[in-house]
């Protein structure tokens, strides 16, 4: 029997709310409106601030970046490029056990990423009629790694490995400057970049990093430019997620990977200490992190709340955890049965969804909307955060209903190639003429008809 961590600290006061769906038949729209969500700050609230930052970076380049670094990060900065020697020093100073952990994480991520690349296809539709689909990597990517409350060195791996596996030739990375490290990103982040061979690293945080990658920053007066990228990826806070939404279309993005969230679908077979520990593991990321339990067992819910109070008191970031668990984005959702629980989870579309039920694998197979699904007692979200081999850059805020986590295809484009000879085109020429007439676009038909005129001098 698993027990909760030993602690002599008194239980904390915790306002982990309950939403009761029992006895109610709710539509998908009603479920989406009723599940726990943050009600404080939305992308609409952040949008004007982010627009101002993007405008400043576009119009004033490195001058604006220096001002923003001083305002948001408290550092003086003339140019955000991290020197090569700083990367080397960070790697040399990395603790051996941390280096071993990063290397294991890199190895597993590479193995999974190598298998993700889709195969090119050639389809012969008739003699001389071949249509192909080729997967071609984008030329340049900008990868964002958070470094505020938690220096996510693991996010370096999650961003770089699939980009490299896709064959991207130019990879740049940005992470916020840290005052305590001389205005450079956290040294563990720099060490992880060095381990992966990334040489172009910038000490830029937040929305300004996204703007720098999307639009580029011109050089001048001896300053090297930041060249614009084709795709921007990486998790971040509400301002990073909003910036990614605003530059989408100028560049590709992975998903709107904002503040972290976990949902756990559990029944009476689940062990309360494990459920509570996993909810806390994500709550420690940020006071605005979401931790949601969906269960048909009121007894389990009560036991989990009790465990949360005890374990939250003992954890290092207790204040942050309690704030996250007490917020409107967190809580217990009580359901009638597993069927309703699955419906709630599909409506919520969690970034991370744990299944802690009897026959967890078969339940997981019925989930349609989640960034990543963790099956059973021995697949906690922490595993996916570091060493599962999967990617932890995942869609949040319900966007998992229509977008995917970061993977190799994020950095690939499917390019279609059409190769018909004369006979193959002639075989469908009458259909093209008919359809062009039906659409009142006769020039389309003429472009085919002219190729078969007997007096035309074409190289056929």
Phi and psi in degrees as a GROMACS rama.xvg file:
@    title "Ramachandran Plot"
@    xaxis  label "Phi"
@    yaxis  label "Psi"
@TYPE xy
-75.4621  137.252  UNK-2
-116.37  160.667  UNK-3
-74.6727  160.053  UNK-4
-58.9141  141.591  UNK-5
-66.0762  135.488  UNK-6
-155.741  140.863  UNK-7
-99.547  -2.9654  UNK-8
-72.6461  142.469  UNK-9
-67.633  151.518  UNK-10
-62.1833  144.969  UNK-11
-84.6326  160.17  UNK-12
-81.4805  127.563  UNK-13
-138.083  127.857  UNK-14
-102.198  65.5439  UNK-15
-86.0113  103.879  UNK-16
-76.6595  165.747  UNK-17
-123.22  133.063  UNK-18
-115.441  123.448  UNK-19
-106.784  110.34  UNK-20
-98.5885  1.84181  UNK-21
-63.9309  136.241  UNK-22
76.4251  8.9292  UNK-23
-118.202  136.099  UNK-24
-104.52  106.4  UNK-25
-111.844  140.439  UNK-26
-74.3464  169.57  UNK-27
-58.552  -43.8781  UNK-28
-62.4991  -40.1233  UNK-29
-68.3557  -38.8113  UNK-30
-63.0277  -46.2077  UNK-31
-60.8054  -34.1229  UNK-32
-77.112  -24.2299  UNK-33
-99.6297  -19.1562  UNK-34
-68.6176  156.867  UNK-35
-60.5784  128.1  UNK-36
-143.049  153.183  UNK-37
-66.362  136.582  UNK-38
-117.944  4.88432  UNK-39
-84.4487  -69.8009  UNK-40
-118.323  130.848  UNK-41
-116.11  173.463  UNK-42
-61.4622  -32.8179  UNK-43
-63.4752  -37.272  UNK-44
-65.6703  -37.7811  UNK-45
-83.5864  -15.1392  UNK-46
-59.603  -45.8271  UNK-47
-65.6074  -39.5583  UNK-48
-61.6178  -41.5197  UNK-49
-69.6412  -39.7269  UNK-50
-59.7471  -40.124  UNK-51
-63.7287  -40.4819  UNK-52
-66.3061  -44.3607  UNK-53
-61.0818  -43.9377  UNK-54
-61.8975  -42.0779  UNK-55
-63.9387  -43.7453  UNK-56
-64.87  -41.6776  UNK-57
-66.9778  -36.0714  UNK-58
-89.8517  -29.9941  UNK-59
-124.855  4.40803  UNK-60
51.804  -127.789  UNK-61
-64.3416  -28.4555  UNK-62
-61.3655  -45.088  UNK-63
-66.492  -40.2658  UNK-64
-61.2935  -39.4316  UNK-65
-64.6611  -42.7522  UNK-66
-63.4581  -41.8016  UNK-67
-68.4246  -36.2857  UNK-68
-63.06  -39.2022  UNK-69
-69.8367  -41.4465  UNK-70
-68.1436  -48.8229  UNK-71
-92.4771  -28.8498  UNK-72
-115.718  -9.82904  UNK-73
69.1613  29.8091  UNK-74
-124.163  149.066  UNK-75
-89.3243  134.005  UNK-76
-146.121  127.725  UNK-77
-96.4065  -37.4756  UNK-78
-148.865  136.595  UNK-79
-82.2772  -4.62119  UNK-80
-66.3866  129.666  UNK-81
-80.329  125.063  UNK-82
-63.7132  150.113  UNK-83
-58.6677  -37.2115  UNK-84
-66.7748  -29.4288  UNK-85
-68.4566  -37.4099  UNK-86
-64.7552  -44.5148  UNK-87
-64.235  -42.0495  UNK-88
-65.1448  -38.4288  UNK-89
-63.7573  -41.2442  UNK-90
-67.7769  -41.7416  UNK-91
-64.2275  -31.1134  UNK-92
-91.2453  3.81937  UNK-93
-71.09  133.598  UNK-94
-60.7397  137.678  UNK-95
-55.9287  -39.3042  UNK-96
-69.9046  -33.3308  UNK-97
-71.2807  -39.9531  UNK-98
-61.7445  -43.9248  UNK-99
-61.2986  -39.7474  UNK-100
-66.3503  -43.0457  UNK-101
-62.9708  -41.4792  UNK-102
-64.7698  -38.1823  UNK-103
-67.0981  -42.1496  UNK-104
-62.0291  -42.7901  UNK-105
-61.7  -44.7336  UNK-106
-59.6877  -46.6168  UNK-107
-68.6206  -40.0685  UNK-108
-63.8097  -38.8091  UNK-109
-65.5018  -40.7952  UNK-110
-61.2427  -43.0069  UNK-111
-69.8137  -42.3855  UNK-112
-64.892  -38.4629  UNK-113
-59.7556  -31.14  UNK-114
-84.736  -7.54982  UNK-115
-83.9198  -22.1301  UNK-116
-65.3885  122.907  UNK-117
-70.5348  154.529  UNK-118
-82.4551  143.165  UNK-119
-66.2806  149.727  UNK-120
-128.595  144.452  UNK-121
-124.239  125.207  UNK-122
-119.948  118.762  UNK-123
-90.6251  106.612  UNK-124
-84.1924  -20.6806  UNK-125
-169.169  174.434  UNK-126
-60.4946  122.477  UNK-127
80.1565  10.4566  UNK-128
-124.694  100.657  UNK-129
-123.711  128.604  UNK-130
-117.674  130.621  UNK-131
-121.912  156.223  UNK-132
-127.653  118.248  UNK-133
-113.978  134.865  UNK-134
-93.9351  117.564  UNK-135
-122.039  129.828  UNK-136
-69.9495  150.618  UNK-137
-67.2509  162.498  UNK-138
-80.6406  -34.6838  UNK-139
-150.029  139.474  UNK-140
-130.497  152.163  UNK-141
-116.773  122.825  UNK-142
-110.713  130.825  UNK-143
-108.096  132.801  UNK-144
-125.186  116.991  UNK-145
-63.176  154.723  UNK-146
-150.94  23.7638  UNK-147
-82.4224  -99.5205  UNK-148
-66.045  -28.5344  UNK-149
-137.663  121.971  UNK-150
-77.3331  98.6795  UNK-151
-83.516  75.3667  UNK-152
-59.5778  -31.9538  UNK-153
-62.9828  -27.398  UNK-154
-69.536  -22.9838  UNK-155
-60.4289  -47.1185  UNK-156
-61.9578  -46.7506  UNK-157
-63.6507  -30.6209  UNK-158
-84.2725  -46.6581  UNK-159
-72.2136  -44.4839  UNK-160
-59.4523  -49.7305  UNK-161
-66.9716  -32.3693  UNK-162
-64.1987  -44.1376  UNK-163
-66.28  -40.2072  UNK-164
-64.4847  -30.0932  UNK-165
-73.0147  -19.4767  UNK-166
97.577  17.135  UNK-167
-64.5626  131.266  UNK-168
-89.739  -28.1007  UNK-169
-121.482  114.387  UNK-170
-124.264  122.583  UNK-171
-117.172  149.398  UNK-172
-132.398  139.865  UNK-173
-128.5  142.773  UNK-174
-150.251  147.994  UNK-175
-60.5522  143.076  UNK-176
-68.7324  145.009  UNK-177
-117.122  124.744  UNK-178
-57.9955  -40.5295  UNK-179
-71.686  -9.54017  UNK-180
-118.613  34.4382  UNK-181
68.0919  26.6413  UNK-182
84.6383  5.03947  UNK-183
-96.7638  161.713  UNK-184
-61.2163  167.233  UNK-185
-55.3206  136.789  UNK-186
-60.4631  -29.3332  UNK-187
-68.6949  -34.4081  UNK-188
-65.4169  -43.1912  UNK-189
-64.5478  -39.6151  UNK-190
-64.5056  -41.307  UNK-191
-62.7961  -40.7059  UNK-192
-62.2324  -42.5986  UNK-193
-64.5199  -39.9408  UNK-194
-57.8025  -34.9826  UNK-195
-92.2645  3.02644  UNK-196
77.9963  20.2858  UNK-197
-86.415  120.071  UNK-198
-102.164  -23.5309  UNK-199
-97.5458  95.8537  UNK-200
-126.335  137.341  UNK-201
-122.941  141.464  UNK-202
-90.1865  77.0118  UNK-203
-135.985  134.652  UNK-204
-114.802  168.737  UNK-205
59.0242  -151.444  UNK-206
-62.1539  -28.994  UNK-207
-67.392  -29.91  UNK-208
-67.3067  -43.3892  UNK-209
-63.2266  -42.6504  UNK-210
-63.619  -40.6108  UNK-211
-61.8568  -41.0972  UNK-212
-71.603  -41.1602  UNK-213
-68.4998  -42.2133  UNK-214
-108.396  -12.5388  UNK-215
76.8857  162.488  UNK-216
-130.075  118.137  UNK-217
-64.2575  148.457  UNK-218
-84.4049  -166.533  UNK-219
141.596  151.344  UNK-220
54.1993  41.1557  UNK-221
81.1342  1.69307  UNK-222
-90.5609  130.879  UNK-223
-71.3091  139.559  UNK-224
-74.6168  163.61  UNK-225
-102.748  113.978  UNK-226
-76.3103  143.264  UNK-227
-65.9689  155.996  UNK-228
-111.644  173.541  UNK-229
-97.0249  -30.5792  UNK-230
-139.588  138.269  UNK-231
-115.725  131.802  UNK-232
-135.221  166.725  UNK-233
123.375  153.195  UNK-234
-83.1613  169.094  UNK-235
179.273  -174.286  UNK-236
-81.2477  -169.195  UNK-237
-61.6226  -30.7828  UNK-238
-74.895  -37.5233  UNK-239
-65.9208  -46.3905  UNK-240
-62.1764  -40.0708  UNK-241
-66.3052  -41.484  UNK-242
-61.4413  -41.3083  UNK-243
-62.8783  -39.5235  UNK-244
-63.9062  -40.2109  UNK-245
-72.9532  -27.1577  UNK-246
-96.3255  -2.3374  UNK-247
-62.5871  129.449  UNK-248
109.198  -37.9896  UNK-249
-76.8841  -41.4313  UNK-250
-134.036  164.437  UNK-251
-81.7717  154.307  UNK-252
-130.412  163.067  UNK-253
-76.9495  -62.8446  UNK-254
-165.974  173.528  UNK-255
-86.9199  76.8019  UNK-256
-84.7972  90.4111  UNK-257
-96.7225  -148.985  UNK-258
-57.3366  137.819  UNK-259
-65.5253  155.458  UNK-260
-149.247  148.038  UNK-261
-133.601  138.115  UNK-262
-122.879  142.663  UNK-263
-125.309  120.876  UNK-264
-95.0907  115.46  UNK-265
-136.216  149.565  UNK-266
-117.803  -168.037  UNK-267
-66.3318  -14.0033  UNK-268
-80.5362  -12.2521  UNK-269
-71.5672  152.334  UNK-270
-98.5948  116.861  UNK-271
-53.8553  -41.8913  UNK-272
-60.8217  -37.3537  UNK-273
-68.7792  -44.2797  UNK-274
-58.8927  -47.4057  UNK-275
-63.3217  -43.3401  UNK-276
-60.5039  -39.3081  UNK-277
-72.1099  -36.9952  UNK-278
-62.5906  -41.1694  UNK-279
-68.3449  -33.8537  UNK-280
-59.3873  -32.6652  UNK-281
-91.6383  -30.3301  UNK-282
-62.5517  -26.7974  UNK-283
-73.5609  -9.78799  UNK-284
-65.3498  -42.3197  UNK-285
-164.761  143.844  UNK-286
-59.3103  -19.441  UNK-287
-99.3204  4.49477  UNK-288
-63.4662  149.285  UNK-289
-107.08  131.813  UNK-290
-132.143  110.963  UNK-291
-123.784  131.232  UNK-292
-109.249  126.936  UNK-293
-113.546  119.698  UNK-294
-151.832  152.652  UNK-295
-99.9089  9.70096  UNK-296
-115.976  106.608  UNK-297
-64.1716  -32.2716  UNK-298
-64.841  -43.2739  UNK-299
-62.979  -43.765  UNK-300
-57.2264  -44.7139  UNK-301
-63.2955  -41.9967  UNK-302
-65.8395  -38.5508  UNK-303
-65.9029  -42.5603  UNK-304
-60.9759  -41.8659  UNK-305
-61.1441  -42.6397  UNK-306
-65.7451  -38.7998  UNK-307
-59.8973  -42.7289  UNK-308
-62.8878  -41.3481  UNK-309
-72.1087  -48.7495  UNK-310
-71.0418  -34.1106  UNK-311
-65.0001  -32.4212  UNK-312
-67.9947  -28.4344  UNK-313
-93.0493  -16.2002  UNK-314
-77.9889  154.588  UNK-315
-59.9219  -45.2863  UNK-316
-100.165  51.8428  UNK-317
-57.2911  -44.7043  UNK-318
-62.093  -44.07  UNK-319
-63.9599  -43.4261  UNK-320
-62.8975  -46.7444  UNK-321
-61.9072  -40.9258  UNK-322
-63.0574  -43.0276  UNK-323
-65.2975  -44.1271  UNK-324
-69.2906  -26.7715  UNK-325
-88.9956  -6.01214  UNK-326
-78.5074  167.314  UNK-327
-67.6725  -14.199  UNK-328
-82.99  -5.56695  UNK-329
-123.376  160.302  UNK-330
150.226  177.63  UNK-331
-95.4397  134.562  UNK-332
-112.092  113.333  UNK-333
-89.4079  130.417  UNK-334
-125.063  163.953  UNK-335
-69.0023  -41.276  UNK-336
-160.985  -178.427  UNK-337
-63.504  -34.765  UNK-338
-58.9639  -48.9886  UNK-339
-66.9371  -34.2148  UNK-340
-62.1437  -41.9743  UNK-341
-63.7414  -41.3543  UNK-342
-62.3057  -40.8037  UNK-343
-63.1785  -44.9955  UNK-344
-64.0905  -39.4664  UNK-345
-67.809  -32.0099  UNK-346
-72.6883  -38.5286  UNK-347
-71.278  -36.822  UNK-348
53.735  63.3919  UNK-349
-68.8781  151.108  UNK-350
-60.9415  -53.5901  UNK-351
-117.899  129.064  UNK-352
-126.574  118.818  UNK-353
-97.1729  139.01  UNK-354
-110.404  111.772  UNK-355
-124.538  72.3582  UNK-356
-135.083  172.181  UNK-357
-62.9649  142.169  UNK-358
49.3809  54.7877  UNK-359
-59.7039  -34.1319  UNK-360
-64.926  -40.7793  UNK-361
-70.8772  -32.7918  UNK-362
-66.953  -43.9592  UNK-363
-58.9482  -34.4706  UNK-364
-65.8178  -16.1026  UNK-365
-96.0648  -1.99041  UNK-366
-83.3666  130.688  UNK-367
-108.286  -26.7005  UNK-368
-122.769  103.778  UNK-369
-168.912  148.008  UNK-370
-69.2248  -44.7035  UNK-371
-150.253  144.49  UNK-372
-115.198  130.172  UNK-373
-113.946  119.585  UNK-374
-104.239  117.187  UNK-375
86.814  177.351  UNK-376
-66.2809  -22.9544  UNK-377
-109.264  22.7959  UNK-378
-128.559  62.3411  UNK-379
-71.5388  161.01  UNK-380
-58.2876  -33.6503  UNK-381
-56.1555  -35.5742  UNK-382
-60.2947  -46.8023  UNK-383
-67.6938  -28.7686  UNK-384
-65.9453  -28.2687  UNK-385
-126.165  -53.6947  UNK-386
-132.933  12.0416  UNK-387
-71.0479  -28.7335  UNK-388
102.172  -17.9618  UNK-389
-77.9416  179.391  UNK-390
-108.605  137.52  UNK-391
-98.6599  4.84962  UNK-392
-89.176  102.526  UNK-393
-132.143  155.003  UNK-394
-69.9136  143.644  UNK-395
-122.607  177.455  UNK-396
58.4402  33.8405  UNK-397
86.1344  -5.07241  UNK-398
-73.3453  -8.07769  UNK-399
-66.2776  -10.9409  UNK-400
-69.3825  -19.8221  UNK-401
-140.283  0.236585  UNK-402
-134.23  165.03  UNK-403
-112.547  162.743  UNK-404
-70.7833  165.681  UNK-405
-61.5024  133.32  UNK-406
-157.544  178.692  UNK-407
-58.9977  -38.1655  UNK-408
-67.7128  -17.4453  UNK-409
-57.0035  -31.0431  UNK-410
-104.222  11.9627  UNK-411
-118.571  152.384  UNK-412
-120.03  139.142  UNK-413
-89.7325  107.789  UNK-414
-101.819  123.82  UNK-415
-91.6089  137.795  UNK-416
-122.035  124.856  UNK-417
-112.461  122.963  UNK-418
-135.321  94.5851  UNK-419
-110.478  143.542  UNK-420
-94.8608  -176.399  UNK-421
-61.7298  -46.3779  UNK-422
-64.2767  -38.9333  UNK-423
-67.8741  -39.361  UNK-424
-66.9983  -40.5616  UNK-425
-61.5097  -33.3193  UNK-426
-61.7922  -31.3297  UNK-427
-112.079  7.14336  UNK-428
-61.3998  -39.6965  UNK-429
-66.2359  -34.5379  UNK-430
-66.8889  -38.9786  UNK-431
-64.757  -42.9479  UNK-432
-62.5388  -43.8494  UNK-433
-62.8842  -45.2973  UNK-434
-68.4848  -37.0107  UNK-435
-65.3876  -36.0283  UNK-436
-67.4846  -40.2443  UNK-437
-64.343  -29.3027  UNK-438
-95.1053  4.62701  UNK-439
58.5684  41.1844  UNK-440
-127.515  65.4039  UNK-441
-62.9127  -23.5205  UNK-442
-62.6332  -29.4945  UNK-443
-61.5791  -45.2803  UNK-444
-67.4538  -38.2301  UNK-445
-61.847  -35.7863  UNK-446
-64.0201  -24.9315  UNK-447
-87.6066  -45.9766  UNK-448
-58.5692  -37.5016  UNK-449
-63.8839  -24.9021  UNK-450
-72.5042  -14.5456  UNK-451
-117.609  11.7183  UNK-452
-71.6282  130.506  UNK-453
-64.5889  -27.2044  UNK-454
-93.242  0.314465  UNK-455
-78.5415  141.642  UNK-456
-100.987  83.8996  UNK-457
-115.606  148.417  UNK-458
-81.5165  90.0772  UNK-459
